[in-house]
Amino acid sequence: MAQARRPTGTNSGARSPGTAPATRRNRLLRLGAPSVAATALTATVALYMTLVAFGNITDFGTNQQFVQHVLSMDTTFKDPDVMWRAVESPALQNAAYVAVIVWETLAAVVLLAATWFWITGLRRDAYDRARAASTVGLVMVLLLFGMGFLAIGGEWFAMWQSSDWNGLDAAARNVALAAFTLLVVHLPGVRRPGAERA
């Protein structure tokens, strides 16, 4: 039985009627890929950290009071066994707050760059640079809100005892978002450069 020859050259004739819907379906399916989810989640955390840093810079006084009250431990139970931990120097309190703002700004910049790497990587299935930048930025967020707020603020400075200046719930939400994003970024379904298309 003779085989039908396929047309050669650049002009292969009219496009098959099923080609356009199949292409659209493939594009829609691609939106559900882990790499797209990693891009969206990284962009979400990047935007959030950018707005947090921007808010703290343009409205310096609001969260400055928060840091001062947490470090001075003036709204805790004032147990003498832990009050020796309090930092009452305004200079040290302000230095700690400025350090937090600088850390937030750096994390935002890294995550914005990671978002750009994800977006450009989607066209080429090249995600190593995006994954590495996302990991650095997300770990920075985890260190800030996990170690800084939950551990140091919550336990060392007994923030959990304060009903007025307690940021533990917000910190826990930020840790959860960053940790979940970090897991998605490292899903095995996110292709590496050079991986063959299915």
Phi, psi and omega in degrees: 000129182283141178270142178287136179279140173276144179295146178248167180093183184279332180260097184262016178096191183291148178288141179297141182301333182274356185291312183298310178298324179294320179296316178298319180296319178297320178295319178295319178295325180296330178297337179270007182287150178303328180294325177290320176297318178297320178297311183296317181291319177298318178297322179296312180293323178298315179296316180300312182293326177297315180292323177297311180297316180300316179297318181290329178284315184278337177235063189303321189291327186299302181281345172299318177298319179302310181297319180299315181292321179295313183290326179280346177058032185278353177242019176269188180288351178057041175293125182301336180289340180241347185294343178294345179282343186300141175252110185256356180285119178302326180295316179292322178298315180292323177297319178296319180294317178297320178298320178298316181296317179299316180298316178299318181295316178297317178299318179297316180298315180297318182288327174295319176297318179299319178300316178299318178298321177297314183299313179289329179289336180298330181286333187244001186056043180237107190238001184299315180294319179296316180297317181295315180294319177300317181299315179299310181297318181290323176294324175299318178295317179297320179294318181296306186274330178279300180286314185291307185271311182290309185280299185288307180293313185288318185260309183294315180262013173053040179300332181298340181278347185268131176271341183266322186235067184237111181254020185293320180296314179296319179297319180296321177297318180294320177297316180297315180296314181294319181293318179296317178298319179299321177296315181295319179302328183257017175299141180295342180287346177284116186293151172266161176302138179086356180292141182284141176287144180286000000 
